[in-house]
């Protein structure tokens, strides 16, 4: 699994076999997810538009390789930054949330009372599950780091076969009472833009990755499945904003990674690179607006048959579902596209 794979067009030269999406590493030709992805790639070649939630600066070699095959690629991300630009303050669309779980408002209130860059934010996404042993290792790694933290623990985060052991380990909450907050869900975009957050322990889903880059927050990665291993490798080896926890979760490693990310030399380098990517995300907005304008007027409103609008995940698609309202906003902000 550590075999180098440096020949794939457009991909990082640092890729190893284990860094490819899990569905590409299957030995089952009839694997459901592999079959689905192959079908989507075939459809994309005939599409009038393929939409990707990214910015050109982030993945230029990969995008160049894709556009050599499928020219009609529209990079309209990061979508959260784009929405900030085109949705006026006070507009009802500002209240639309992409969260898949009910958000706990106490999280932001708690962060408001913390010092700048003092809190480690932990969230393993909407679907990642782990064993009760892994949960305990993460818990004691956090506790032993001595760092303040905000930890999102979904009710179903522990594998269903171990449901009886889903609780945090005995003594953890008592040991971290004065410096930790455990909640069931939060407004992640707002959390990652909060001045109190200094690092993000994440499963490396794409939305979480992009939101952290837009917030200028360095990351610690524990990828679970699908594209998360690939995202993790790029963050660590290409973009310089992250470190890996490793597949075998051990509290000593979790503790050391947190300490290094918050106060170590490597952590300082990661913060510097994360800040640079945040600035790049801001600069990319003008280009993304141009792509969005072309997409709406050149494809969606032109009567063309869009066979595939691909590579947008569930949360990103939800942001785009109100096309009529989007058209009104684009027309109202036409000067932004000149």
C-alpha positions as CSV (number, residue, x, y, z in Angstrom):
1,X,0.0,0.0,0.0
2,X,3.0,2.3,0.3
3,X,3.9,1.8,-3.3
4,X,4.5,5.1,-5.1
5,X,2.1,6.0,-7.9
6,X,3.7,8.9,-9.7
7,X,2.4,8.3,-13.3
8,X,-1.2,9.3,-13.0
9,X,-1.8,12.4,-15.2
10,X,-2.4,15.6,-13.2
11,X,-2.0,13.9,-9.8
12,X,0.5,14.7,-7.1
13,X,3.9,13.0,-7.5
14,X,3.6,12.2,-3.8
15,X,0.7,9.8,-4.2
16,X,0.9,6.2,-2.8
17,X,-1.4,3.4,-3.6
18,X,-3.1,3.8,-0.2
19,X,-3.8,7.5,-0.9
20,X,-6.2,6.7,-3.7
21,X,-10.0,6.7,-3.0
22,X,-11.1,3.4,-1.4
23,X,-13.4,2.5,-4.2
24,X,-10.5,2.5,-6.7
25,X,-8.6,0.1,-4.5
26,X,-11.3,-2.6,-4.5
27,X,-10.6,-6.0,-6.0
28,X,-14.3,-6.5,-6.8
29,X,-15.1,-5.4,-10.4
30,X,-18.8,-5.2,-9.4
31,X,-18.3,-3.0,-6.4
32,X,-21.3,-0.7,-6.3
33,X,-19.4,2.6,-5.7
34,X,-16.8,1.8,-8.3
35,X,-19.5,1.1,-10.9
36,X,-21.3,4.3,-10.0
37,X,-18.2,6.4,-10.3
38,X,-17.2,4.8,-13.7
39,X,-20.7,5.5,-15.0
40,X,-20.5,9.2,-13.9
41,X,-17.1,9.6,-15.6
42,X,-18.5,8.2,-18.8
43,X,-21.5,10.5,-18.6
44,X,-19.2,13.5,-17.9
45,X,-17.5,13.2,-21.3
46,X,-20.8,14.0,-23.0
47,X,-21.9,16.7,-20.5
48,X,-22.4,20.4,-21.4
49,X,-21.0,21.3,-17.9
50,X,-19.2,19.6,-15.1
51,X,-19.2,21.6,-11.9
52,X,-16.5,21.2,-9.3
53,X,-16.4,22.8,-5.9
54,X,-12.7,23.9,-6.0
55,X,-10.5,26.7,-7.1
56,X,-8.0,26.5,-10.0
57,X,-5.0,27.4,-7.8
58,X,-5.6,24.5,-5.5
59,X,-5.6,21.7,-8.1
60,X,-4.3,23.2,-11.3
61,X,-2.4,20.1,-12.7
62,X,-5.4,17.9,-12.1
63,X,-7.8,20.4,-13.7
64,X,-5.5,20.8,-16.7
65,X,-5.5,17.0,-17.2
66,X,-9.3,16.9,-16.9
67,X,-9.9,19.8,-19.2
68,X,-7.8,18.0,-21.9
69,X,-10.5,15.4,-21.9
70,X,-13.6,17.3,-20.8
71,X,-13.2,21.0,-21.7
72,X,-16.5,22.1,-20.1
73,X,-15.3,22.1,-16.5
74,X,-16.5,24.9,-14.3
75,X,-14.6,25.5,-11.0
76,X,-17.0,27.6,-9.0
77,X,-15.6,27.1,-5.6
78,X,-15.0,27.4,-2.8
79,X,-18.8,27.6,-2.7
80,X,-18.9,29.0,0.8
81,X,-16.8,32.0,-0.2
82,X,-18.8,32.4,-3.4
83,X,-22.1,32.4,-1.5
84,X,-20.7,35.2,0.7
85,X,-20.1,37.3,-2.3
86,X,-23.4,36.9,-4.2
87,X,-26.0,36.5,-1.4
88,X,-26.7,39.9,0.2
89,X,-26.7,40.2,4.0
90,X,-30.2,39.9,5.3
91,X,-31.3,37.8,2.3
92,X,-33.5,34.8,3.4
93,X,-31.0,32.5,1.6
94,X,-28.5,33.4,4.4
95,X,-30.7,31.3,6.7
96,X,-30.4,28.2,4.5
97,X,-28.1,25.7,6.2
98,X,-26.2,22.8,4.5
99,X,-25.9,20.9,7.8
100,X,-27.2,17.4,7.9
101,X,-27.7,17.5,11.6
102,X,-29.3,20.0,14.0
103,X,-26.8,22.6,15.0
104,X,-26.1,23.5,18.6
105,X,-25.9,27.2,19.0
106,X,-23.9,27.0,22.2
107,X,-20.7,26.2,20.3
108,X,-20.2,29.7,18.9
109,X,-21.2,31.3,22.2
110,X,-18.6,29.1,24.0
111,X,-15.9,30.1,21.4
112,X,-16.6,33.8,21.9
113,X,-15.2,33.5,25.4
114,X,-11.9,31.9,24.4
115,X,-8.6,33.5,23.5
116,X,-7.5,33.8,19.9
117,X,-6.0,30.6,18.5
118,X,-6.5,28.6,21.6
119,X,-9.1,25.9,20.7
120,X,-8.7,22.6,18.8
121,X,-11.9,21.9,16.8
122,X,-12.7,18.1,16.4
123,X,-15.3,16.9,14.0
124,X,-15.3,13.6,11.9
125,X,-18.1,14.6,9.6
126,X,-21.6,13.4,9.0
127,X,-21.1,9.7,8.3
128,X,-17.7,8.6,9.6
129,X,-17.9,5.9,12.3
130,X,-15.3,4.5,14.6
131,X,-14.9,1.8,17.3
132,X,-15.4,2.6,21.0
133,X,-11.7,2.0,21.4
134,X,-10.8,4.6,18.8
135,X,-13.2,7.1,20.4
136,X,-11.5,6.5,23.8
137,X,-8.0,7.0,22.2
138,X,-9.0,10.3,20.6
139,X,-10.6,11.4,23.9
140,X,-7.5,10.7,26.1
141,X,-5.2,12.2,23.4
142,X,-7.3,15.4,23.6
143,X,-7.3,15.3,27.4
144,X,-3.6,14.7,27.8
145,X,-2.7,17.5,25.3
146,X,-3.9,20.0,27.9
147,X,-5.4,22.0,25.0
148,X,-8.9,23.6,25.0
149,X,-11.1,21.9,22.5
150,X,-14.6,21.8,20.9
151,X,-15.5,18.2,20.0
152,X,-18.5,17.3,17.9
153,X,-19.6,13.8,18.8
154,X,-22.6,12.6,16.8
155,X,-25.0,10.1,18.5
156,X,-24.1,7.5,15.9
157,X,-20.3,8.1,15.7
158,X,-19.6,4.7,17.2
159,X,-20.2,1.6,15.0
160,X,-23.7,0.2,15.4
161,X,-22.3,-3.2,16.5
162,X,-20.8,-1.4,19.5
163,X,-23.7,0.8,20.3
164,X,-23.6,0.0,23.9
165,X,-20.1,1.5,24.1
166,X,-20.9,4.8,22.4
167,X,-20.3,6.9,25.4
168,X,-17.1,8.9,26.1
169,X,-14.8,7.0,28.4
170,X,-15.3,7.3,32.1
171,X,-13.5,10.2,33.7
172,X,-13.0,12.1,30.4
173,X,-15.6,14.8,31.0
174,X,-14.4,15.3,34.5
175,X,-10.8,15.6,33.4
176,X,-11.6,18.2,30.8
177,X,-14.5,20.1,32.5
178,X,-12.8,23.5,32.5
179,X,-11.3,23.4,28.9
180,X,-13.5,21.4,26.7
181,X,-17.0,21.4,25.1
182,X,-18.6,18.3,23.7
183,X,-21.6,18.9,21.4
184,X,-23.6,16.9,18.9
185,X,-23.3,19.3,15.9
186,X,-22.4,22.9,15.0
187,X,-22.2,25.5,12.2
188,X,-18.8,24.3,11.0
189,X,-18.2,27.2,8.6
190,X,-18.7,29.7,11.4
191,X,-16.5,27.6,13.8
192,X,-13.7,27.4,11.3
193,X,-13.8,31.2,10.7
194,X,-13.7,31.9,14.5
195,X,-10.6,33.5,15.8
196,X,-10.4,31.2,18.7
197,X,-9.8,28.0,16.6
198,X,-6.2,27.1,16.1
199,X,-6.4,23.6,14.6
200,X,-8.9,21.2,13.1
201,X,-8.9,17.4,13.7
202,X,-10.9,16.0,10.8
203,X,-11.8,13.0,8.7
204,X,-10.7,15.0,5.6
205,X,-14.0,15.1,3.8
206,X,-13.9,17.6,0.9
207,X,-16.3,20.1,2.4
208,X,-14.4,20.1,5.7
209,X,-11.1,20.5,3.8
210,X,-12.3,23.5,1.7
211,X,-14.0,25.2,4.7
212,X,-10.8,24.9,6.7
213,X,-8.7,26.3,3.9
214,X,-11.1,29.2,3.6
215,X,-10.8,29.8,7.4
216,X,-7.0,29.5,7.3
217,X,-7.0,26.7,9.8
218,X,-4.3,23.9,9.8
219,X,-5.5,20.3,10.1
220,X,-4.8,17.0,11.7
221,X,-6.2,14.2,9.5
222,X,-7.8,10.8,10.2
223,X,-9.4,9.8,6.8
224,X,-12.1,7.2,6.8
225,X,-13.2,6.3,3.3
226,X,-13.9,7.4,-0.3
227,X,-11.8,10.5,-1.3
228,X,-10.7,11.3,2.2
229,X,-7.4,9.5,1.9
230,X,-6.6,11.5,-1.3
231,X,-7.6,14.8,0.4
232,X,-5.4,13.9,3.4
233,X,-2.4,13.3,1.2
234,X,-2.8,16.5,-0.7
235,X,-3.2,18.5,2.5
236,X,0.0,17.0,4.0
237,X,2.3,16.6,1.0
238,X,1.1,19.2,-1.6
239,X,-0.6,22.1,0.3
240,X,1.5,21.9,3.5
241,X,-1.5,22.5,5.9
242,X,-1.8,19.2,7.7
243,X,-0.4,16.2,9.5
244,X,-1.7,12.6,9.7
245,X,-2.9,10.9,12.8
246,X,-2.4,7.4,11.3
247,X,-4.8,4.5,10.8
248,X,-4.0,2.9,14.2
249,X,-5.3,5.6,16.6
250,X,-3.1,5.9,19.7
251,X,-3.6,8.5,22.4
252,X,0.1,9.3,22.5
253,X,0.1,10.1,18.8
254,X,-3.0,12.2,19.0
255,X,-1.5,14.1,21.9
256,X,1.8,14.8,20.1
257,X,0.1,15.9,16.9
258,X,-2.1,18.3,18.8
259,X,0.9,19.7,20.7
260,X,2.9,20.1,17.5
261,X,0.0,21.7,15.5
262,X,-0.6,24.2,18.3
263,X,2.9,25.1,19.5
264,X,5.5,23.3,17.4
265,X,7.6,24.4,14.5
266,X,5.7,22.2,12.0
267,X,2.5,23.8,13.4
268,X,3.8,27.2,12.7
269,X,4.6,26.3,9.1
270,X,1.1,24.8,8.7
271,X,-0.5,28.0,9.9
272,X,1.5,30.1,7.5
273,X,0.5,27.9,4.6
274,X,-3.1,27.8,5.7
275,X,-3.2,31.6,5.8
276,X,-1.8,31.7,2.3
277,X,-4.5,29.3,1.1
278,X,-7.2,31.5,2.8
279,X,-5.9,34.5,0.9
280,X,-5.9,32.4,-2.4
281,X,-9.5,31.5,-1.8
282,X,-10.4,35.1,-1.5
283,X,-8.5,35.9,-4.7
284,X,-10.2,33.1,-6.5
285,X,-13.7,34.5,-6.0
286,X,-13.6,36.7,-9.1
287,X,-12.7,33.8,-11.4
288,X,-15.3,31.6,-9.7
289,X,-18.0,34.3,-10.3
290,X,-17.0,34.4,-14.0
291,X,-17.4,30.6,-14.3
292,X,-20.7,30.8,-12.5
293,X,-21.9,33.5,-14.8
294,X,-20.9,31.4,-17.8
295,X,-22.5,28.3,-16.4
296,X,-25.9,30.0,-15.7
297,X,-26.1,32.0,-19.0
298,X,-24.2,29.8,-21.3
299,X,-25.6,26.4,-20.1
300,X,-28.4,26.4,-17.6
301,X,-30.5,29.2,-19.3
302,X,-29.5,28.4,-22.9
303,X,-31.6,25.3,-23.3
304,X,-28.7,23.0,-23.5
305,X,-29.0,19.4,-22.3
306,X,-26.8,19.1,-19.2
307,X,-26.2,15.4,-19.1
308,X,-24.1,15.5,-16.0
309,X,-23.4,18.1,-13.4
310,X,-20.8,16.1,-11.5
311,X,-18.4,16.0,-8.6
312,X,-20.6,18.1,-6.3
313,X,-21.3,16.3,-3.1
314,X,-24.6,16.3,-1.2
315,X,-24.1,19.5,0.8
316,X,-22.8,21.4,-2.2
317,X,-25.7,20.3,-4.4
318,X,-28.1,21.7,-1.7
319,X,-26.5,25.1,-2.1
320,X,-27.3,25.1,-5.8
321,X,-30.9,23.8,-5.8
322,X,-32.7,27.1,-6.0
323,X,-31.7,28.0,-9.6
324,X,-34.5,30.6,-10.0
325,X,-33.2,32.6,-6.9
326,X,-29.6,32.2,-8.2
327,X,-30.6,33.7,-11.5
328,X,-32.2,36.7,-9.8
329,X,-29.0,37.3,-7.7
330,X,-26.7,37.0,-10.7
331,X,-28.8,39.5,-12.7
332,X,-28.9,41.9,-9.6
333,X,-25.1,41.6,-9.4
334,X,-24.3,41.7,-13.1
335,X,-21.5,44.2,-12.5
336,X,-19.6,41.6,-10.6
337,X,-19.1,39.6,-13.7
338,X,-17.7,42.3,-16.0
